[in-house]
Amino acid sequence: MVNLLHDQLTRAAQAAPQTPAVIDRSRSVNYGDLETQANQLAHALVSRGIKPGDRVGILLDKSVEAVISVYGIMKAGAVYVPLDVLAPAARLAFMVQNSDMTCLVTSGRRLRDVRQLITEGAPLTTVVRLGDEEAESQSLLPQISMVEAAELDVQDHAAPAVRRISQDLAYILYTSGSTGKPKGVMLTHRNGLAFVDWAVVNIGVTREDRLSSHAPLHFDLSIFDLFAASSAGAAVVLVPPETSRFPMQVKSFMLDSAISIWYSVPSILTMLTLRGGLSPGDLPRLEKVLFAGEVFPTKYLRQLMHQLQGVEFWNLYGPTETNVCTAYRVPQSLGDQTAPVPIGKAVSDDETFVLTEGGGLAAPGEPGILHVRGASVMAGYWNDAVRTDGVLRRSLHHRPLEDRAYCTGDLVREGPDGNYEFIGRIDSQVKTRGYRVELGEIEVALQAHENVVEAGVVAAPDEVVGSRLIAFVSLQRPTDIADLREHCSRTLPAYMLPERVHVVDDLPKTSTGKLDRQMLAGMSMTTNDQASEEPDDRYQR
């Protein structure tokens, strides 16, 4: 039997159709109704000419309709492409053009955004409107064929007969590209299920669980939220976007929604730790906390583990190109550890290995670039063979196999216990005063200070020394800059100490909750110094 991502929904609907599938604030849809509505959307798409492999966009706020769209598009044999509702129209229009997308699923309140996309050159011909919001006049989109709710309601309740296999594309996620243009990561049904199947068994997801869905659909954390839930027949509870801004609301949401498995980036959990007013026993239903996407400062992880005694913590690692490819279950006690917890070992049907700068296999403890081969590795970048060939490479260490390994660009080393320790991004390395410096290492040192909540470091080009290091920090309480520098000097050599430190209320974030390094670089050119020193002999090689 072919195993596809949307098959998880069908099986859950057949096994327990009345079980809640998606909960969105006061709304709830059960598995039986979710299956029916996804099937009706699929039939409507097929009737409008959508063929297997076609790309269909989703421009919706996170909602029941967004989840229906994900499943309906795949059931039509198409590839879903989630678009960030907060992104500029020009950026979204590029994604629509780049993916050769002609059909988009949206809502009444987003039709104005669709019109702006078309103004920016998006070649859309069909728009499907889901939801009950009042829609703008169709005359606003004269060249668009509209599919309204009435047309969906009369469609067949059974799934359309569309033949697909696990190697076919299921979704494309656009991520930032070094060229300034987003790159479309192509993921197959097999890619998505490789991690989902592993997670359901090894992390332990059951029908009784309630999973949070914090990540937006265009962020790969959403793959676990949606499909691990449907695979186990569990409920997924959508986190309102405004909730994340207020840690006390996050705590209330987790309690009121009876969340048993939470998954998010560490920055959200850090804010919950510091400002959520958590005490042991406050969240009795919570059993597991998963985090991914960035380094979780160990001091805050330790504090959160104390506040959530008895809860399992998992560090999940993987770029969008592999979803999750390694995992580490955090031990119950971190002792006096200050270094970040490891990213773990390979999961799913993946193999990981580390290559040195010279291309040889790294010895245990030797830094190198992490490579991944196996079931979770992407099919490539949409419409970009050159960029694909740059990161998917045949490994000389796996002759005569023809499959290609993904070069993550992440520096790691294998620890004594076989778990990988994350060092940083190879593309965040800079040269200063003749030394090669990893910016992430400086950030870890700053975050280890008791008063630092978050830290980000950027490099300003300098024709004399190569790069000057500029740090941004947010603080729990006023702290002298000299104290921060002295603290860093205990673990970092002099040439790695930031020359300027800016204190800000909050560090900028992307729509996925990660540190926005591009905005941080812009801030480095406009923010007045909180502290600045001319380099002295400590910086000389």
C-alpha positions in Angstrom: 0.0 0.0 0.0 1.3 3.4 -0.9 2.0 5.6 2.1 1.4 9.3 1.6 1.1 12.2 4.0 -2.6 12.6 3.5 -3.2 8.9 4.0 -2.7 9.6 7.7 -5.8 11.7 7.8 -7.9 9.1 5.9 -6.9 6.4 8.4 -7.6 8.6 11.4 -11.0 9.5 10.0 -11.9 5.8 9.4 -10.7 4.8 12.8 -12.3 7.5 14.9 -14.3 10.0 12.8 -15.7 11.9 15.9 -12.3 12.5 17.5 -11.2 16.2 17.4 -8.6 16.7 14.7 -8.0 20.5 14.7 -8.9 23.0 17.4 -8.7 26.7 16.6 -9.7 28.9 19.5 -13.4 28.1 20.0 -13.7 26.2 16.8 -13.1 22.5 16.4 -13.3 20.0 13.5 -13.3 16.3 13.9 -11.4 13.8 11.8 -14.5 12.8 9.8 -15.4 16.3 8.8 -11.8 17.3 8.1 -11.5 14.3 5.7 -14.7 15.2 4.0 -13.9 18.9 3.6 -10.4 18.1 2.3 -11.9 15.7 -0.2 -14.3 18.3 -1.4 -11.6 20.8 -1.9 -9.6 18.2 -3.8 -12.5 17.6 -6.2 -12.9 21.3 -6.8 -9.2 21.7 -7.6 -9.3 18.8 -10.0 -12.5 20.2 -11.7 -10.6 23.4 -12.3 -7.8 21.7 -14.1 -5.3 21.0 -11.3 -3.2 18.0 -12.3 -0.8 15.8 -10.2 2.4 17.7 -9.5 0.9 21.2 -10.0 1.8 23.7 -7.3 -1.0 25.2 -5.4 -0.4 28.1 -2.9 -1.9 28.7 0.5 -2.3 32.3 1.6 -4.3 31.9 4.8 -3.9 32.8 8.4 -3.4 29.8 10.5 -6.8 28.3 10.8 -9.0 25.2 10.3 -9.2 26.3 6.6 -5.4 26.3 6.3 -5.3 22.7 7.5 -8.1 21.7 5.1 -6.1 23.3 2.3 -2.9 21.3 3.1 -4.8 18.0 2.9 -7.1 19.0 0.1 -4.2 20.1 -2.2 -2.3 16.8 -1.6 -5.5 14.8 -2.2 -5.8 16.4 -5.6 -2.3 15.1 -6.3 -0.9 18.6 -6.2 2.0 20.2 -4.2 1.1 22.6 -1.5 3.2 25.8 -1.2 2.5 27.8 2.0 3.0 31.5 1.8 3.8 33.8 4.7 0.9 36.2 5.2 3.4 38.7 6.7 5.8 38.7 3.9 6.0 41.6 1.4 3.9 41.2 -1.8 6.9 41.3 -4.0 8.6 38.5 -2.2 5.4 36.3 -2.4 5.0 37.2 -6.0 8.5 35.9 -6.7 7.5 32.6 -5.0 4.4 32.3 -7.1 6.3 33.0 -10.3 9.2 30.8 -9.4 7.0 27.8 -8.6 4.9 28.2 -11.7 1.9 28.4 -9.5 -1.5 29.3 -11.1 -3.9 28.4 -8.3 -4.1 29.8 -4.8 -6.3 29.0 -1.8 -7.1 32.0 0.4 -9.8 33.7 2.4 -12.1 36.6 2.0 -10.0 38.9 4.2 -6.9 38.0 2.1 -8.3 38.8 -1.3 -6.9 42.3 -1.2 -3.5 40.7 -0.7 -4.1 38.4 -3.7 -4.9 41.5 -5.8 -1.5 43.0 -4.7 0.2 39.8 -5.7 -1.2 40.0 -9.2 -0.1 43.6 -9.4 3.4 42.4 -8.6 3.2 40.0 -11.5 2.0 36.8 -9.9 0.6 34.6 -12.8 -2.5 33.4 -10.9 -5.6 32.2 -12.9 -7.6 30.5 -10.2 -8.4 31.5 -6.6 -10.2 29.3 -4.1 -11.9 31.1 -1.2 -12.4 29.2 2.0 -14.0 30.4 5.2 -17.0 32.5 6.1 -15.4 36.0 6.2 -17.0 38.6 4.1 -15.3 38.7 0.7 -14.4 41.7 -1.4 -16.2 42.1 -4.7 -15.1 39.6 -7.3 -14.7 42.6 -9.6 -11.5 43.4 -7.7 -10.0 40.4 -9.5 -11.4 40.5 -13.0 -9.0 38.1 -14.6 -9.3 35.4 -11.9 -11.6 32.4 -11.9 -13.0 32.3 -8.4 -14.1 29.1 -6.6 -16.6 30.0 -3.8 -17.9 28.0 -0.9 -21.1 27.0 -2.7 -19.0 25.2 -5.3 -17.1 23.3 -2.6 -20.3 22.2 -0.7 -21.6 20.2 -3.7 -18.4 18.2 -4.3 -18.1 14.5 -3.6 -17.3 13.5 0.0 -15.0 10.7 -1.1 -11.4 11.3 -2.2 -10.7 11.8 -5.9 -9.0 8.9 -7.7 -5.5 10.4 -8.1 -2.5 8.1 -8.4 0.6 9.3 -6.5 3.7 7.5 -5.1 5.8 8.3 -2.1 8.6 9.8 -4.2 6.3 12.5 -5.6 6.5 16.0 -4.2 4.1 16.8 -1.3 5.1 20.4 -0.5 7.6 23.2 -1.3 8.9 25.4 1.5 10.6 28.6 0.6 13.5 29.7 2.7 16.0 32.6 2.6 18.6 32.3 -0.1 22.1 33.7 -0.1 21.5 35.3 -3.5 18.7 37.5 -2.0 16.0 35.5 -3.6 14.1 32.8 -1.7 14.8 29.2 -2.6 12.1 26.5 -2.9 12.9 23.4 -1.0 11.2 20.4 -2.6 10.0 17.7 -0.2 8.4 14.4 -1.1 5.8 12.4 0.8 8.6 10.0 1.8 10.7 13.0 3.1 7.9 14.1 5.4 6.9 10.7 6.6 10.5 9.6 7.3 10.6 11.9 10.4 6.9 11.7 11.3 6.9 8.0 11.5 10.1 8.0 13.6 8.7 10.7 15.9 5.3 9.0 16.5 7.1 5.9 17.7 10.2 7.3 19.5 8.9 10.5 21.0 5.6 8.8 21.6 2.5 10.4 20.2 -0.9 8.8 21.0 -4.6 9.4 20.3 -4.9 10.9 23.8 -2.3 13.6 23.1 -3.0 17.3 22.3 -0.2 18.8 20.2 0.5 22.5 19.9 0.8 24.0 16.5 3.0 27.1 17.0 4.9 27.2 13.8 3.4 28.8 10.7 2.8 26.5 7.8 5.8 27.8 5.8 8.1 26.7 8.7 9.2 23.0 8.7 8.3 22.6 12.4 4.7 22.4 11.1 5.3 19.0 9.5 5.4 17.4 12.9 2.5 19.4 14.3 0.1 18.4 11.5 1.2 15.0 10.4 2.3 13.4 13.7 -1.1 14.4 15.1 -3.0 12.8 12.2 -0.7 9.7 12.2 -1.6 9.1 15.8 -5.2 10.3 15.6 -4.4 13.1 18.1 -5.7 16.6 18.2 -3.6 19.5 17.1 -4.3 22.9 18.7 -3.5 26.0 16.7 -1.6 28.6 18.8 -3.0 32.1 18.1 -0.2 34.3 16.7 -0.8 37.0 19.2 -0.4 34.6 22.1 3.3 34.2 21.5 4.0 37.8 22.3 2.9 37.4 25.9 4.5 34.6 27.9 1.7 34.6 30.5 -0.7 34.0 27.6 1.4 31.1 26.4 1.2 29.5 29.8 -2.6 30.1 30.0 -3.0 28.6 26.5 -1.0 25.5 27.3 -3.1 25.0 30.5 -6.5 25.8 29.0 -5.9 23.7 25.9 -4.5 20.8 27.9 -1.4 20.7 25.7 0.6 17.5 26.2 3.2 18.0 23.5 4.7 21.4 22.8 7.0 22.2 19.9 8.6 25.6 19.1 11.8 27.5 18.7 13.8 28.0 21.9 13.2 31.8 22.0 9.5 31.3 22.8 10.5 28.9 25.6 13.1 31.3 26.9 10.4 34.0 27.2 8.1 31.5 28.9 10.9 30.6 31.4 11.6 34.2 32.3 8.2 35.9 32.2 5.6 33.1 32.2 5.4 32.8 36.0 5.9 29.1 35.8 6.1 26.9 38.9 6.3 23.1 39.2 2.9 21.6 38.7 1.4 24.5 36.8 0.9 22.5 33.6 -0.2 19.0 34.7 -1.1 17.8 31.2 2.2 18.7 29.6 4.4 15.6 29.0 6.9 16.6 26.3 8.6 19.7 25.1 10.4 19.7 21.8 12.5 22.5 20.5 14.4 23.1 17.3 15.6 25.9 14.9 18.2 27.5 17.1 20.4 27.0 20.1 18.6 26.9 23.5 20.8 28.7 26.1 21.6 26.0 28.7 20.9 28.3 31.7 17.3 28.8 30.5 16.8 25.2 29.5 17.9 24.2 33.0 15.6 26.7 34.6 12.6 25.6 32.4 13.3 21.9 33.2 13.1 22.8 36.9 9.8 24.7 36.4 8.4 21.7 34.4 9.6 18.9 36.5 8.9 15.4 35.1 8.5 16.7 31.5 10.6 15.1 28.7 12.7 17.5 26.7 13.9 16.9 23.1 16.4 18.9 21.1 15.5 18.3 17.4 17.9 19.4 14.7 17.7 19.7 10.9 17.6 22.3 8.2 14.4 22.6 6.1 16.2 20.5 3.4 16.1 17.5 5.8 13.3 18.4 8.2 14.7 16.7 11.4 17.7 14.4 10.9 19.1 14.2 14.4 17.5 14.2 17.8 18.7 14.3 21.4 16.6 13.5 24.5 17.8 15.8 27.2 18.8 14.0 30.5 16.7 14.9 33.6 19.6 16.8 35.1 22.1 19.0 33.3 24.3 19.4 36.4 26.6 22.4 36.0 26.8 22.1 32.2 27.1 25.5 30.5 27.7 24.3 26.9 24.6 23.9 24.7 23.0 20.4 24.8 24.0 18.2 21.8 21.9 17.9 18.7 22.1 14.1 19.1 22.3 11.2 16.6 20.7 10.4 13.3 17.0 9.5 13.3 14.5 8.1 10.8 16.1 6.3 7.8 19.0 8.7 7.7 22.8 8.4 8.0 24.9 11.4 9.1 28.6 11.9 8.7 31.1 14.7 9.2 33.6 15.9 6.6 36.7 18.0 7.3 37.6 21.0 5.2 39.8 18.7 3.1 36.9 16.4 2.4 38.0 13.5 4.7 35.9 11.9 7.4 36.3 13.7 10.6 37.6 11.8 13.6 35.5 11.9 16.8 36.0 15.3 18.4 37.3 16.8 15.2 35.2 19.7 13.8 33.7 19.4 10.4 30.6 19.9 8.2 27.6 17.7 8.9 26.3 15.8 5.9 23.0 13.8 5.7 21.9 11.0 3.3 18.7 9.1 3.5 14.9 9.2 3.5 14.5 12.7 4.8 16.8 14.5 2.4 15.0 16.9 0.0 14.6 16.3 -3.7 16.3 19.6 -4.5 15.6 23.2 -5.0 12.7 24.0 -7.3 13.8 25.3 -10.7 17.5 25.7 -9.5 19.7 22.8 -10.6 22.9 24.7 -10.0 22.1 25.5 -6.4 20.8 21.9 -5.9 24.1 20.4 -7.2 26.0 22.7 -4.8 24.5 21.1 -1.7 23.5 17.6 -2.8 26.7 15.7 -3.5 27.6 12.1 -4.1 29.8 11.0 -1.3 33.1 9.4 -2.1 32.8 7.5 1.1 29.7 5.6 0.0 30.8 4.1 -3.3 29.2 2.6 -5.4 25.9 4.1 -4.2 24.4 6.7 -6.4 22.3 8.7 -3.9 23.5 12.1 -2.8 24.1 13.5 0.6 23.0 17.0 1.7 25.8 19.3 2.9 24.1 21.2 5.8 26.8 23.9 6.1 26.7 23.4 9.9 29.9 22.8 11.8 29.6 20.0 14.4 31.9 17.5 16.2 31.1 14.1 17.4 31.2 13.8 21.2 32.5 10.9 23.3 29.0 9.4 23.5 28.4 9.6 19.7 26.1 12.6 19.9 26.9 15.6 17.7 27.7 18.9 19.3 26.6 21.9 17.2 29.3 24.5 16.7 27.7 26.9 14.3 27.1 27.8 10.6 30.0 27.6 8.2 28.5 30.7 6.5 28.5 32.6 9.7 32.3 32.3 10.0 34.2 35.5 9.5 37.9 36.4 9.4 39.1 39.0 11.9 42.7 39.9 12.5 43.8 36.8 10.6 41.6 34.5 12.7 38.6 32.5 11.6 35.8 33.2 14.0 32.4 31.5 14.4 29.8 34.1 15.4 27.6 31.5 17.1 30.4 30.8 19.6 30.4 34.4 20.7 26.6 34.4 21.1 26.8 31.3 23.3 29.4 33.1 25.5 27.2 36.2 25.8 24.1 34.1 26.5 25.9 32.3 29.4 25.9 35.6 31.4 23.2 35.5 34.0 21.6 38.8 32.9 21.6 38.2 29.2 18.2 37.0 27.7 19.2 37.0 24.1 22.3 37.7 22.1 23.1 38.2 18.4 26.5 39.0 16.8 27.2 40.4 13.4 30.4 41.2 11.5 31.0 44.6 10.0 33.4 44.6 7.1 36.6 46.5 7.8 39.5 46.9 5.4 42.1 46.9 8.2 41.2 43.9 10.3 38.8 42.1 8.0 35.7 42.2 10.2 34.8 44.0 13.4 32.5 42.1 15.7 29.3 43.8 16.9 27.0 42.3 19.5 23.3 43.0 20.4 21.9 41.8 23.7 18.6 42.1 25.6 19.0 42.0 29.4 16.9 40.9 32.4 18.4 43.8 34.5 20.8 46.7 33.9 24.3 45.4 33.4 27.6 47.2 32.7 29.0 46.5 29.3 32.4 46.1 30.7 31.0 43.2 32.9 29.7 41.5 29.7 33.1 41.8 28.0 34.9 40.5 31.1 32.5 37.6 31.3 33.2 36.7 27.6 36.9 37.0 28.1 36.8 34.0 30.5 35.8 31.7 27.6 36.8 33.5 24.5 40.2 34.6 23.2 40.8 38.4 22.9 40.3 38.5 19.1 36.7 37.1 19.5 35.5 39.7 22.0 32.9 42.0 20.5 34.2 45.5 19.9 30.8 47.1 20.3 27.8 45.9 22.4 24.3 47.3 21.8 21.6 46.9 24.4 18.1 46.6 22.9 14.7 45.7 24.4 14.3 42.7 22.1 16.2 41.2 19.2 14.4 41.1 15.8 12.8 37.9 14.8 11.7 36.4 11.5 8.1 35.1 11.0 9.3 31.7 12.1 10.5 33.0 15.5 14.3 32.8 14.7 16.8 35.6 15.1 16.5 37.9 12.0 20.2 38.3 11.2 19.6 40.4 8.1 17.7 43.0 10.2 20.4 42.8 12.9 23.1 43.6 10.3 21.1 46.6 9.3 20.7 47.7 12.9 24.5 47.5 13.3 24.9 50.4 10.8 22.2 52.6 12.4 22.2 52.0 16.2 24.2 54.3 18.4 26.8 52.6 20.5 26.0 51.5 24.0 29.6 50.9 24.5 32.6 51.1 22.1 36.3 50.7 22.5 39.1 51.2 20.1 41.0 47.9 19.6 44.1 47.5 21.7 46.8 45.0 22.0 44.4 42.3 23.3 43.1 42.0 19.8 46.4 41.6 18.1 47.4 38.2 16.9 
